[in-house]
Amino acid sequence: MINEKKSGLLHGVLFIALFSFAAFYVAEFDFVKKLSFSPLIVGIILGMIYANTLRESLPASWNPGLAFCTKRILRLGIILYGFRLTFQQVIDIGISAIAIDAVVVTFTILLGIFVGRLLHMDRSTALLTSTGSAICGAAAVLGAEPVVKAEPHKTAVAVSTVVVFGTLAMFLYPAAYRMGFIHMTPQEMGLYTGATLHEVAHVAGAGNAMGTAISDPAVIVKMIRVILLAPALLVMSICLAKFSKGEKKQGGKITIPWFAFGFMLVIGFNSLNLLPASVVSAINTFDTFLLTMAMTALGAETSIDKFRRAGGKPFLLAFILWMWLIFGGYALVKLIA
């Protein structure tokens, strides 16, 4: 019986791995590159296509493998994500960028919680959508999922919202900047782009379209937002525990996001520059594959019916947060930078 369970788990993991290889392949298509869709985004799309076509044909014994990808592999992927960052990057960009990022992340999450309540939204979906908008898109949603303990389809809905509005912004920013609608210096535009676009890929895509004078500071500012994922998850865990305590009139258990501490430790190790660049690059590629597996598994658990049940409120919330990022972020950069 134990061997059967292990066999089913292994088959499920390998099944998702094959889909992830396909996601990497599709992500290399020219039209996909132009959209700046990373393998993570392609993975969740492929997973959702499968969920709405052939999902019923998957042996039930393979389901633990999918759960393993959305839990264990996800946590490892978030930890290894730290190899993309160094603390030196934070120091080099300056205190103003750190201040802007801190305000953007904090206010976006709080605004999302407030608006989510006004819309009578499911708390998990609202929190995941807010976290994705505030920090780093899909990766932040994945990071928050173990803390929020949301169902897979809610995570997929939150990812979808940040992908939609992040992609729109990626095309909007360069066009608006070239047409003179955004009156900023290249340095200010870099800060603005990095502090307000959703995905790292979105920042890179928009930045490259506007030139290196903008893309270089934009990516670094974005990476500071990524670093803020760890403290945000810790605060989120404590607040959720207190909320549960008040709601149930009994002790709420704090879910300590140990993987967030692992994430910070990896950043610290990477800051020492002990590994050759080729090794770090290989680790980052492997990490992208792990995160793609997690996204694909989430997509495979997400049917159209579950999206229908979620309704339009998550997208309305994401739109409101997007408007705040565009206009509020602009005001912040002009005020602080």
Backbone hydrogen bonds in HBPLUS format (Angstrom, degrees):
<---DONOR---> <-ACCEPTOR-->    atom                        ^
c    i                          cat <-CA-CA->   ^        H-A-AA   ^      H-
h    n   atom  resd res      DA  || num        DHA   H-A  angle D-A-AA Bond
n    s   type  num  typ     dist DA aas  dist angle  dist       angle   num
A0005-LYS N   A0001-MET O   3.05 MM   4  6.39 151.8  2.13 146.0 153.0     1
A0006-LYS N   A0002-ILE O   2.96 MM   4  6.28 162.0  2.00 152.5 157.2     2
A0007-SER N   A0003-ASN O   2.84 MM   4  5.96 152.2  1.91 143.1 151.5     3
A0008-GLY N   A0004-GLU O   2.90 MM   4  6.10 156.6  1.96 145.6 151.5     4
A0009-LEU N   A0005-LYS O   2.92 MM   4  6.14 160.7  1.96 150.1 155.4     5
A0010-LEU N   A0006-LYS O   2.90 MM   4  6.07 163.9  1.92 148.5 152.9     6
A0011-HIS N   A0007-SER O   2.90 MM   4  6.09 160.1  1.94 148.2 153.9     7
A0012-GLY N   A0008-GLY O   2.95 MM   4  6.15 156.4  2.01 147.1 153.4     8
A0013-VAL N   A0009-LEU O   2.98 MM   4  6.27 158.5  2.03 152.4 157.8     9
A0014-LEU N   A0010-LEU O   2.91 MM   4  6.10 166.7  1.93 154.6 158.3    10
A0015-PHE N   A0011-HIS O   2.89 MM   4  5.99 149.5  1.99 142.8 151.6    11
A0016-ILE N   A0012-GLY O   3.11 MM   4  6.37 158.1  2.16 145.9 150.4    12
A0017-ALA N   A0013-VAL O   2.86 MM   4  6.11 150.7  1.95 146.0 155.4    13
A0018-LEU N   A0014-LEU O   2.97 MM   4  6.22 151.9  2.05 147.5 153.1    14
A0019-PHE N   A0015-PHE O   3.26 MM   4  6.59 156.6  2.32 143.5 149.3    15
A0020-SER N   A0016-ILE O   2.90 MM   4  6.17 147.5  2.01 145.2 155.0    16
A0021-PHE N   A0017-ALA O   2.92 MM   4  6.29 148.6  2.02 148.2 156.1    17
A0022-ALA N   A0018-LEU O   3.12 MM   4  6.43 154.2  2.19 143.7 150.6    18
A0023-ALA N   A0019-PHE O   2.90 MM   4  6.27 142.4  2.04 140.3 151.5    19
A0024-PHE N   A0020-SER O   2.99 MM   4  6.34 153.5  2.06 149.6 155.0    20
A0025-TYR N   A0021-PHE O   3.05 MM   4  6.34 152.8  2.13 144.7 152.3    21
A0026-VAL N   A0022-ALA O   2.89 MM   4  6.16 165.0  1.91 155.0 158.1    22
A0027-ALA N   A0023-ALA O   2.91 MM   4  5.99 151.4  1.99 145.0 153.3    23
A0028-GLU N   A0025-TYR O   3.19 MM   3  5.56 155.6  2.25 106.9 114.3    24
A0029-PHE N   A0026-VAL O   2.98 MM   3  5.51 166.7  2.00 118.2 122.7    25
A0032-VAL N   A0029-PHE O   3.15 MM   3  5.30 124.4  2.48 100.1 114.2    26
A0033-LYS N   A0029-PHE O   2.96 MM   4  6.25 154.6  2.03 154.2 162.0    27
A0034-LYS N   A0030-ASP O   2.95 MM   4  6.24 152.2  2.02 150.5 158.0    28
A0035-LEU N   A0032-VAL O   3.17 MM   3  5.18 130.0  2.43  94.4 107.3    29
A0037-PHE N   A0032-VAL O   3.28 MM   5  5.81 171.9  2.29 158.8 157.3    30
A0036-SER N   A0033-LYS O   2.83 MM   3  4.78 149.1  1.93 100.6 110.9    31
A0041-ILE N   A0038-SER O   3.04 MM   3  5.44 120.4  2.41 108.7 121.3    32
A0042-VAL N   A0038-SER O   3.10 MM   4  6.45 166.3  2.12 156.7 160.8    33
A0043-GLY N   A0039-PRO O   2.74 MM   4  5.77 150.1  1.83 142.5 151.2    34
A0044-ILE N   A0040-LEU O   3.13 MM   4  6.47 156.4  2.19 147.1 151.3    35
A0045-ILE N   A0041-ILE O   3.13 MM   4  6.35 152.8  2.20 146.1 153.8    36
A0046-LEU N   A0042-VAL O   2.91 MM   4  6.17 163.8  1.93 154.4 158.3    37
A0047-GLY N   A0043-GLY O   2.86 MM   4  6.05 159.1  1.91 148.7 155.3    38
A0048-MET N   A0044-ILE O   2.93 MM   4  6.04 151.2  2.02 139.1 146.3    39
A0049-ILE N   A0045-ILE O   2.94 MM   4  6.21 151.9  2.02 148.5 156.4    40
A0050-TYR N   A0046-LEU O   2.99 MM   4  6.27 159.0  2.04 148.9 154.3    41
A0051-ALA N   A0047-GLY O   2.87 MM   4  6.11 153.9  1.94 143.5 151.5    42
A0052-ASN N   A0048-MET O   3.13 MM   4  6.27 139.6  2.30 140.9 149.2    43
A0053-THR N   A0050-TYR O   3.11 MM   3  5.17 167.9  2.12 109.3 112.2    44
A0054-LEU N   A0050-TYR O   3.02 MM   4  5.47 128.8  2.29 134.0 148.4    45
A0055-ARG N   A0050-TYR O   3.09 MM   5  5.83 121.1  2.45 161.3 153.1    46
A0057-SER N   A0054-LEU O   2.95 MM   3  5.62 155.0  2.01 120.9 128.6    47
A0058-LEU N   A0055-ARG O   3.10 MM   3  5.62 166.8  2.12 116.7 121.0    48
A0062-TRP N   A0059-PRO O   2.96 MM   3  5.58 162.5  1.99 118.5 124.3    49
A0063-ASN N   A0060-ALA O   3.15 MM   3  5.52 159.3  2.20 110.9 117.0    50
A0065-GLY N   A0062-TRP O   2.92 MM   3  5.47 136.8  2.11 115.6 127.3    51
A0066-LEU N   A0063-ASN O   3.01 MM   3  5.19 122.9  2.35 102.4 116.4    52
A0067-ALA N   A0063-ASN O   3.05 MM   4  6.43 159.3  2.10 155.0 161.0    53
A0068-PHE N   A0064-PRO O   2.87 MM   4  6.04 147.6  1.98 141.2 150.2    54
A0069-CYS N   A0065-GLY O   3.15 MM   4  6.40 146.8  2.26 138.5 146.1    55
A0070-THR N   A0066-LEU O   3.12 MM   4  6.46 151.6  2.20 146.9 154.2    56
A0071-LYS N   A0067-ALA O   3.07 MM   4  6.16 120.3  2.44 140.0 154.3    57
A0072-ARG N   A0068-PHE O   2.94 MM   4  5.42 114.4  2.38 129.9 146.0    58
A0073-ILE N   A0068-PHE O   3.18 MM   5  6.55 165.1  2.21 153.2 157.7    59
A0075-ARG N   A0071-LYS O   3.09 MM   4  6.32 161.8  2.12 149.9 153.6    60
A0076-LEU N   A0072-ARG O   3.12 MM   4  6.44 163.6  2.15 154.7 158.7    61
A0077-GLY N   A0073-ILE O   2.93 MM   4  6.09 153.6  2.00 146.2 153.9    62
A0078-ILE N   A0074-LEU O   3.00 MM   4  6.34 151.8  2.08 152.6 159.9    63
A0079-ILE N   A0075-ARG O   3.06 MM   4  6.33 158.9  2.10 149.3 154.9    64
A0080-LEU N   A0076-LEU O   3.02 MM   4  6.25 169.1  2.04 155.1 157.0    65
A0081-TYR N   A0077-GLY O   3.06 MM   4  6.13 123.5  2.39 133.9 148.1    66
A0081-TYR N   A0078-ILE O   3.20 MM   3  5.01 137.1  2.39  92.1 104.3    67
A0082-GLY N   A0079-ILE O   3.19 MM   3  5.98 166.4  2.21 118.4 122.3    68
A0083-PHE N   A0080-LEU O   3.04 MM   3  5.81 170.0  2.05 121.6 124.6    69
A0084-ARG N   A0081-TYR O   3.11 MM   3  5.90 163.1  2.13 121.6 124.8    70
A0085-LEU N   A0082-GLY O   3.10 MM   3  5.50 166.8  2.12 115.3 118.9    71
A0089-GLN N   A0086-THR O   3.27 MM   3  5.56 136.3  2.48 100.5 110.1    72
A0090-VAL N   A0087-PHE O   3.11 MM   3  5.16 122.6  2.46  94.8 108.8    73
A0091-ILE N   A0087-PHE O   3.16 MM   4  6.55 157.4  2.21 149.1 154.4    74
A0092-ASP N   A0088-GLN O   2.91 MM   4  6.10 162.4  1.94 154.5 159.0    75
A0093-ILE N   A0089-GLN O   3.36 MM   4  6.44 152.0  2.44 142.4 147.1    76
A0099-ALA N   A0095-ILE O   2.93 MM   4  6.15 156.3  1.98 150.0 156.5    77
A0100-ILE N   A0096-SER O   2.94 MM   4  6.17 159.3  1.99 147.9 153.3    78
A0101-ASP N   A0097-ALA O   2.95 MM   4  6.14 165.7  1.97 150.2 154.0    79
A0102-ALA N   A0098-ILE O   2.92 MM   4  6.08 159.1  1.96 147.4 153.5    80
A0103-VAL N   A0099-ALA O   3.03 MM   4  6.25 160.3  2.07 150.2 154.6    81
A0104-VAL N   A0100-ILE O   2.93 MM   4  6.12 164.6  1.95 152.5 157.3    82
A0105-VAL N   A0101-ASP O   2.90 MM   4  6.03 172.8  1.90 156.8 158.5    83
A0106-THR N   A0102-ALA O   3.03 MM   4  6.05 167.9  2.05 145.5 149.4    84
A0107-PHE N   A0103-VAL O   2.87 MM   4  5.80 165.4  1.89 151.0 155.4    85
A0108-THR N   A0104-VAL O   2.98 MM   4  5.80 155.3  2.04 141.7 149.2    86
A0109-ILE N   A0105-VAL O   3.22 MM   4  6.31 164.2  2.25 146.9 150.5    87
A0110-LEU N   A0106-THR O   3.08 MM   4  6.29 167.8  2.09 152.6 156.4    88
A0111-LEU N   A0107-PHE O   2.76 MM   4  5.81 160.2  1.80 148.9 155.2    89
A0112-GLY N   A0108-THR O   2.90 MM   4  5.97 153.3  1.97 140.8 148.6    90
A0113-ILE N   A0109-ILE O   2.99 MM   4  6.25 153.7  2.06 148.1 154.5    91
A0114-PHE N   A0110-LEU O   3.00 MM   4  6.22 161.3  2.04 148.4 153.5    92
A0115-VAL N   A0111-LEU O   2.84 MM   4  6.03 172.7  1.85 158.0 159.8    93
A0116-GLY N   A0112-GLY O   2.84 MM   4  5.79 152.0  1.92 139.1 148.1    94
A0117-ARG N   A0113-ILE O   3.09 MM   4  6.31 147.3  2.20 141.2 148.4    95
A0118-LEU N   A0114-PHE O   3.08 MM   4  6.45 155.6  2.14 145.8 152.7    96
A0119-LEU N   A0115-VAL O   2.89 MM   4  6.15 148.2  1.99 150.7 159.3    97
A0121-MET N   A0116-GLY O   2.86 MM   5  5.15 177.9  1.86 160.1 159.3    98
A0120-HIS N   A0117-ARG O   2.99 MM   3  4.83 155.1  2.06 100.2 107.9    99
A0126-ALA N   A0122-ASP O   3.07 MM   4  6.27 165.1  2.09 158.3 162.8   100
A0127-LEU N   A0123-ARG O   2.95 MM   4  6.09 160.9  1.99 151.6 156.7   101
A0128-LEU N   A0124-SER O   2.94 MM   4  6.09 163.5  1.97 152.8 157.4   102
A0129-THR N   A0125-THR O   2.94 MM   4  6.01 163.5  1.97 148.6 153.5   103
A0130-SER N   A0126-ALA O   2.97 MM   4  6.06 156.6  2.03 142.8 149.6   104
A0131-THR N   A0127-LEU O   2.93 MM   4  6.07 158.0  1.98 146.2 152.2   105
A0132-GLY N   A0128-LEU O   2.95 MM   4  6.13 160.8  1.99 150.1 155.0   106
A0133-SER N   A0129-THR O   3.04 MM   4  6.21 157.8  2.09 145.5 151.4   107
A0134-ALA N   A0130-SER O   2.89 MM   4  5.98 147.9  1.99 143.6 153.1   108
A0135-ILE N   A0131-THR O   3.01 MM   4  6.01 157.5  2.06 152.3 155.5   109
A0137-GLY N   A0132-GLY O   2.85 MM   5  4.12 136.9  2.04 147.7 136.1   110
A0140-ALA N   A0137-GLY O   3.10 MM   3  5.47 122.4  2.45 105.8 119.4   111
A0141-VAL N   A0137-GLY O   3.07 MM   4  6.42 156.3  2.13 153.1 160.6   112
A0142-LEU N   A0138-ALA O   2.91 MM   4  6.16 161.3  1.95 153.6 158.5   113
A0143-GLY N   A0139-ALA O   2.89 MM   4  6.09 148.3  1.99 138.8 148.2   114
A0144-ALA N   A0140-ALA O   2.87 MM   4  6.08 149.3  1.97 147.3 154.7   115
A0145-GLU N   A0141-VAL O   3.01 MM   4  6.09 137.3  2.20 143.5 154.5   116
A0147-VAL N   A0144-ALA O   2.98 MM   3  5.30 128.7  2.25 108.7 122.9   117
A0148-VAL N   A0144-ALA O   2.83 MM   4  6.00 168.4  1.84 167.6 171.7   118
A0149-LYS N   A0145-GLU O   2.70 MM   4  5.48 143.2  1.84 142.9 153.5   119
A0154-LYS N   A0151-GLU O   2.99 MM   3  5.45 131.4  2.23 112.3 125.1   120
A0155-THR N   A0151-GLU O   3.22 MM   4  6.61 153.0  2.30 152.5 160.6   121
A0156-ALA N   A0152-PRO O   2.97 MM   4  6.28 156.6  2.03 150.2 156.9   122
A0157-VAL N   A0153-HIS O   2.97 MM   4  6.15 151.3  2.05 139.6 146.8   123
A0158-ALA N   A0154-LYS O   3.04 MM   4  6.28 163.0  2.07 147.0 150.9   124
A0159-VAL N   A0155-THR O   2.93 MM   4  6.21 159.1  1.98 151.1 157.0   125
A0160-SER N   A0156-ALA O   2.94 MM   4  6.11 157.4  1.99 146.6 152.8   126
A0161-THR N   A0157-VAL O   3.12 MM   4  6.46 151.2  2.21 149.6 156.2   127
A0162-VAL N   A0158-ALA O   3.31 MM   4  6.65 163.4  2.34 152.5 155.3   128
A0163-VAL N   A0159-VAL O   3.00 MM   4  6.18 150.6  2.08 151.0 160.0   129
A0164-VAL N   A0160-SER O   3.02 MM   4  6.19 163.3  2.05 150.5 154.0   130
A0165-PHE N   A0161-THR O   3.17 MM   4  6.40 176.8  2.18 157.0 156.1   131
A0166-GLY N   A0162-VAL O   2.87 MM   4  5.54 146.0  1.99 132.5 143.3   132
A0167-THR N   A0163-VAL O   2.98 MM   4  5.87 155.1  2.04 140.4 146.7   133
A0168-LEU N   A0164-VAL O   3.16 MM   4  6.39 157.6  2.21 143.3 149.4   134
A0169-ALA N   A0165-PHE O   3.02 MM   4  6.15 159.9  2.06 142.4 147.7   135
A0170-MET N   A0166-GLY O   2.99 MM   4  6.17 144.2  2.12 140.1 150.0   136
A0172-LEU N   A0168-LEU O   2.93 MM   4  6.09 150.8  2.01 145.8 155.4   137
A0173-TYR N   A0169-ALA O   2.93 MM   4  5.84 175.8  1.94 154.4 153.6   138
A0176-ALA N   A0172-LEU O   2.86 MM   4  5.97 167.7  1.88 161.9 165.5   139
A0177-TYR N   A0173-TYR O   2.90 MM   4  6.00 156.7  1.95 153.7 160.4   140
A0178-ARG N   A0174-PRO O   2.96 MM   4  6.10 163.8  1.99 149.6 153.5   141
A0179-MET N   A0175-ALA O   3.05 MM   4  6.16 150.4  2.14 144.7 152.9   142
A0181-PHE N   A0176-ALA O   2.91 MM   5  5.17 143.4  2.04 162.4 161.5   143
A0180-GLY N   A0177-TYR O   3.22 MM   3  5.25 156.9  2.28 100.5 107.3   144
A0189-MET N   A0185-THR O   2.82 MM   4  6.06 159.1  1.86 159.3 166.1   145
A0190-GLY N   A0186-PRO O   2.91 MM   4  6.09 146.2  2.02 142.4 151.4   146
A0191-LEU N   A0187-GLN O   3.07 MM   4  6.39 156.5  2.13 146.0 151.6   147
A0192-TYR N   A0188-GLU O   2.86 MM   4  6.09 161.8  1.89 150.9 156.3   148
A0193-THR N   A0189-MET O   2.88 MM   4  5.97 163.5  1.91 146.4 150.8   149
A0194-GLY N   A0190-GLY O   3.02 MM   4  6.13 170.9  2.03 150.5 153.2   150
A0195-ALA N   A0191-LEU O   2.94 MM   4  5.94 144.6  2.07 144.0 153.5   151
A0196-THR N   A0192-TYR O   3.17 MM   4  6.11 127.1  2.46 141.7 151.8   152
A0197-LEU N   A0193-THR O   3.14 MM   4  5.83 158.3  2.19 151.4 152.8   153
A0203-VAL N   A0199-GLU O   3.08 MM   4  6.41 155.9  2.14 146.5 151.8   154
A0204-ALA N   A0200-VAL O   2.93 MM   4  6.22 162.8  1.96 153.3 158.0   155
A0205-GLY N   A0201-ALA O   2.87 MM   4  5.99 158.7  1.92 145.0 151.2   156
A0206-ALA N   A0202-HIS O   2.91 MM   4  6.05 170.8  1.92 152.1 154.6   157
A0207-GLY N   A0203-VAL O   2.80 MM   4  5.76 160.1  1.83 147.3 154.2   158
A0208-ASN N   A0204-ALA O   2.94 MM   4  5.95 162.9  1.97 145.2 149.7   159
A0209-ALA N   A0205-GLY O   3.28 MM   4  6.41 144.2  2.42 137.2 146.0   160
A0210-MET N   A0207-GLY O   2.98 MM   3  5.23 147.5  2.09 104.7 114.8   161
A0211-GLY N   A0207-GLY O   3.05 MM   4  6.27 116.7  2.47 145.8 162.5   162
A0214-ILE N   A0211-GLY O   3.08 MM   3  5.70 151.0  2.17 114.4 122.5   163
A0215-SER N   A0211-GLY O   2.89 MM   4  6.06 167.9  1.91 151.2 155.3   164
A0216-ASP N   A0212-THR O   3.06 MM   4  5.57 169.9  2.07 136.4 139.4   165
A0218-ALA N   A0214-ILE O   3.11 MM   4  6.09 151.3  2.19 147.2 156.0   166
A0219-VAL N   A0215-SER O   2.99 MM   4  6.09 161.6  2.02 153.6 155.4   167
A0220-ILE N   A0216-ASP O   3.35 MM   4  6.59 164.0  2.38 149.1 153.3   168
A0221-VAL N   A0217-PRO O   2.92 MM   4  6.08 165.0  1.94 153.0 157.0   169
A0222-LYS N   A0218-ALA O   2.95 MM   4  6.12 153.1  2.02 144.0 152.1   170
A0223-MET N   A0219-VAL O   2.91 MM   4  6.18 148.7  2.01 144.2 152.7   171
A0224-ILE N   A0220-ILE O   3.05 MM   4  6.44 141.0  2.21 144.6 154.9   172
A0225-ARG N   A0221-VAL O   3.23 MM   4  6.64 151.2  2.31 144.0 150.9   173
A0225-ARG N   A0222-LYS O   3.06 MM   3  5.13 117.0  2.48  95.4 110.4   174
A0226-VAL N   A0222-LYS O   3.04 MM   4  6.46 146.4  2.16 142.8 152.7   175
A0227-ILE N   A0223-MET O   2.98 MM   4  6.31 151.2  2.06 144.7 151.5   176
A0228-LEU N   A0224-ILE O   3.12 MM   4  6.46 143.6  2.26 142.8 152.3   177
A0228-LEU N   A0225-ARG O   3.13 MM   3  5.09 122.6  2.47  92.4 106.9   178
A0229-LEU N   A0226-VAL O   2.97 MM   3  5.37 159.2  2.01 110.9 117.4   179
A0232-ALA N   A0228-LEU O   3.08 MM   4  6.09 155.1  2.15 146.8 154.6   180
A0233-LEU N   A0229-LEU O   2.93 MM   4  6.10 152.3  2.01 150.6 157.0   181
A0234-LEU N   A0230-ALA O   3.16 MM   4  6.45 155.5  2.23 151.3 158.0   182
A0235-VAL N   A0231-PRO O   3.00 MM   4  6.21 169.1  2.01 154.5 156.5   183
A0236-MET N   A0232-ALA O   2.91 MM   4  5.99 156.0  1.96 143.2 150.9   184
A0237-SER N   A0233-LEU O   2.91 MM   4  6.06 152.1  1.99 142.8 149.6   185
A0238-ILE N   A0234-LEU O   3.12 MM   4  6.44 160.3  2.16 150.7 154.9   186
A0239-CYS N   A0235-VAL O   2.94 MM   4  6.14 165.7  1.96 154.7 158.8   187
A0240-LEU N   A0236-MET O   2.91 MM   4  6.02 159.4  1.96 149.0 154.7   188
A0241-ALA N   A0237-SER O   3.07 MM   4  6.22 150.1  2.16 141.2 149.1   189
A0242-LYS N   A0238-ILE O   3.05 MM   4  6.35 155.9  2.11 147.8 154.0   190
A0243-PHE N   A0239-CYS O   2.88 MM   4  6.08 152.7  1.95 146.8 155.0   191
A0244-SER N   A0240-LEU O   2.93 MM   4  6.12 154.7  2.00 143.3 149.7   192
A0245-LYS N   A0241-ALA O   2.99 MM   4  6.22 148.7  2.09 141.3 150.1   193
A0246-GLY N   A0242-LYS O   3.00 MM   4  6.29 159.6  2.04 148.7 152.9   194
A0247-GLU N   A0243-PHE O   2.89 MM   4  6.02 147.4  1.99 143.7 153.6   195
A0248-LYS N   A0244-SER O   2.89 MM   4  5.88 161.7  1.93 149.4 152.8   196
A0249-LYS N   A0245-LYS O   2.88 MM   4  5.44 120.2  2.25 134.4 146.3   197
A0258-TRP N   A0256-ILE O   2.84 MM   2  5.65 125.8  2.13 114.3  97.7   198
A0260-ALA N   A0257-PRO O   2.80 MM   3  5.44 144.6  1.92 117.4 127.6   199
A0261-PHE N   A0258-TRP O   3.03 MM   3  5.24 123.2  2.36 100.5 114.5   200
A0262-GLY N   A0258-TRP O   2.99 MM   4  6.38 154.0  2.06 148.8 157.0   201
A0263-PHE N   A0259-PHE O   2.86 MM   4  6.07 144.9  1.98 138.1 147.6   202
A0264-MET N   A0260-ALA O   3.09 MM   4  6.43 151.6  2.17 141.3 147.3   203
A0265-LEU N   A0261-PHE O   2.91 MM   4  6.18 156.1  1.96 150.0 156.9   204
A0266-VAL N   A0262-GLY O   2.94 MM   4  6.14 154.3  2.01 147.9 154.5   205
A0267-ILE N   A0263-PHE O   3.11 MM   4  6.41 152.0  2.19 142.2 149.7   206
A0268-GLY N   A0264-MET O   2.96 MM   4  6.27 157.8  2.01 147.6 153.5   207
A0269-PHE N   A0265-LEU O   2.88 MM   4  6.18 157.4  1.93 149.3 155.3   208
A0270-ASN N   A0266-VAL O   2.81 MM   4  5.99 162.6  1.84 151.0 156.2   209
A0271-SER N   A0267-ILE O   2.89 MM   4  6.07 137.2  2.07 142.3 154.0   210
A0272-LEU N   A0269-PHE O   3.06 MM   3  5.44 148.7  2.16 107.0 116.0   211
A0273-ASN N   A0270-ASN O   3.11 MM   3  5.45 158.3  2.16 107.8 114.6   212
A0279-VAL N   A0276-PRO O   3.02 MM   3  5.36 126.2  2.32 105.3 118.6   213
A0280-VAL N   A0276-PRO O   3.12 MM   4  6.51 163.1  2.15 157.1 161.6   214
A0281-SER N   A0277-ALA O   2.90 MM   4  6.06 155.0  1.96 146.4 153.7   215
A0282-ALA N   A0278-SER O   3.02 MM   4  6.22 150.8  2.11 137.5 145.0   216
A0283-ILE N   A0279-VAL O   2.90 MM   4  6.21 156.7  1.96 151.4 157.9   217
A0284-ASN N   A0280-VAL O   2.92 MM   4  6.17 156.7  1.97 148.3 154.5   218
A0285-THR N   A0281-SER O   3.00 MM   4  6.28 150.1  2.10 144.4 152.3   219
A0286-PHE N   A0282-ALA O   2.97 MM   4  6.23 160.6  2.01 149.0 154.2   220
A0287-ASP N   A0283-ILE O   2.78 MM   4  6.01 153.3  1.85 148.3 156.7   221
A0288-THR N   A0284-ASN O   2.91 MM   4  6.11 153.8  1.98 142.7 149.2   222
A0289-PHE N   A0285-THR O   3.08 MM   4  6.39 148.1  2.19 141.8 150.4   223
A0290-LEU N   A0286-PHE O   2.97 MM   4  6.35 152.3  2.05 147.4 154.9   224
A0291-LEU N   A0287-ASP O   2.94 MM   4  6.23 165.9  1.96 157.3 160.1   225
A0292-THR N   A0288-THR O   2.88 MM   4  6.01 145.5  2.00 139.6 149.8   226
A0293-MET N   A0289-PHE O   2.92 MM   4  6.21 147.9  2.02 145.5 153.7   227
A0294-ALA N   A0290-LEU O   3.07 MM   4  6.46 153.9  2.14 146.5 153.2   228
A0295-MET N   A0291-LEU O   2.94 MM   4  6.19 158.4  1.98 147.4 153.2   229
A0296-THR N   A0292-THR O   2.84 MM   4  5.96 160.8  1.87 149.8 155.4   230
A0297-ALA N   A0293-MET O   2.96 MM   4  6.11 160.6  1.99 147.9 152.9   231
A0298-LEU N   A0294-ALA O   3.03 MM   4  6.25 153.4  2.10 143.2 150.5   232
A0299-GLY N   A0295-MET O   2.89 MM   4  6.18 158.1  1.94 149.5 155.7   233
A0300-ALA N   A0296-THR O   2.89 MM   4  6.16 146.8  2.00 145.4 154.8   234
A0301-GLU N   A0298-LEU O   3.09 MM   3  5.32 151.2  2.18 103.4 112.3   235
A0302-THR N   A0299-GLY O   3.06 MM   3  5.12 162.4  2.09 112.4 114.0   236
A0306-LYS N   A0303-SER O   3.07 MM   3  5.40 127.8  2.36 103.0 115.4   237
A0307-PHE N   A0303-SER O   3.32 MM   4  6.78 146.2  2.44 142.5 151.7   238
A0307-PHE N   A0304-ILE O   3.02 MM   3  5.02 120.1  2.39  95.9 111.3   239
A0308-ARG N   A0304-ILE O   2.89 MM   4  6.25 153.9  1.96 152.9 160.7   240
A0309-ARG N   A0305-ASP O   3.00 MM   4  6.28 152.3  2.07 143.9 151.0   241
A0310-ALA N   A0306-LYS O   3.07 MM   4  6.28 141.6  2.22 135.4 145.5   242
A0310-ALA N   A0307-PHE O   3.11 MM   3  5.00 120.3  2.48  90.5 105.7   243
A0311-GLY N   A0307-PHE O   3.07 MM   4  6.41 139.3  2.24 143.5 153.9   244
A0311-GLY N   A0308-ARG O   3.14 MM   3  5.15 127.3  2.43  94.0 107.4   245
A0316-LEU N   A0312-GLY O   2.98 MM   4  6.26 149.9  2.08 151.3 161.0   246
A0317-LEU N   A0313-LYS O   2.84 MM   4  6.08 161.8  1.87 158.0 162.1   247
A0318-ALA N   A0314-PRO O   2.93 MM   4  6.12 160.7  1.96 142.1 147.8   248
A0319-PHE N   A0315-PHE O   2.88 MM   4  6.01 147.1  1.99 138.9 147.9   249
A0320-ILE N   A0316-LEU O   3.00 MM   4  6.28 157.7  2.05 149.1 154.3   250
A0321-LEU N   A0317-LEU O   2.97 MM   4  6.26 161.7  2.01 154.7 159.7   251
A0322-TRP N   A0318-ALA O   2.86 MM   4  6.00 144.3  1.99 138.3 148.8   252
A0323-MET N   A0319-PHE O   2.93 MM   4  6.25 154.3  2.00 150.0 155.7   253
A0324-TRP N   A0320-ILE O   3.08 MM   4  6.39 153.1  2.16 144.0 151.2   254
A0325-LEU N   A0321-LEU O   2.92 MM   4  6.19 157.3  1.97 147.5 153.5   255
A0326-ILE N   A0322-TRP O   2.95 MM   4  6.21 158.2  1.99 151.8 157.3   256
A0327-PHE N   A0323-MET O   3.00 MM   4  6.14 175.2  2.00 156.7 156.6   257
A0328-GLY N   A0324-TRP O   2.63 MM   4  4.92 131.5  1.86 128.8 145.4   258
A0329-GLY N   A0325-LEU O   3.09 MM   4  4.94 134.8  2.30 105.7 118.5   259
A0330-TYR N   A0326-ILE O   3.38 MM   4  6.20 147.3  2.50 120.9 129.0   260
A0331-ALA N   A0327-PHE O   3.14 MM   4  6.37 162.7  2.17 145.3 149.2   261
A0332-LEU N   A0328-GLY O   2.96 MM   4  6.19 154.8  2.02 147.7 155.0   262
A0333-VAL N   A0329-GLY O   3.00 MM   4  6.22 165.6  2.02 152.4 155.2   263
A0334-LYS N   A0330-TYR O   3.08 MM   4  6.32 164.5  2.10 151.7 156.0   264
A0335-LEU N   A0331-ALA O   2.93 MM   4  6.03 141.2  2.08 140.9 152.0   265
A0335-LEU N   A0332-LEU O   3.11 MM   3  5.00 120.5  2.48  91.3 106.7   266
A0336-ILE N   A0332-LEU O   2.79 MM   4  5.89 164.3  1.81 160.6 163.5   267
A0337-ALA N   A0333-VAL O   2.91 MM   4  5.16 142.9  2.05 129.2 141.1   268
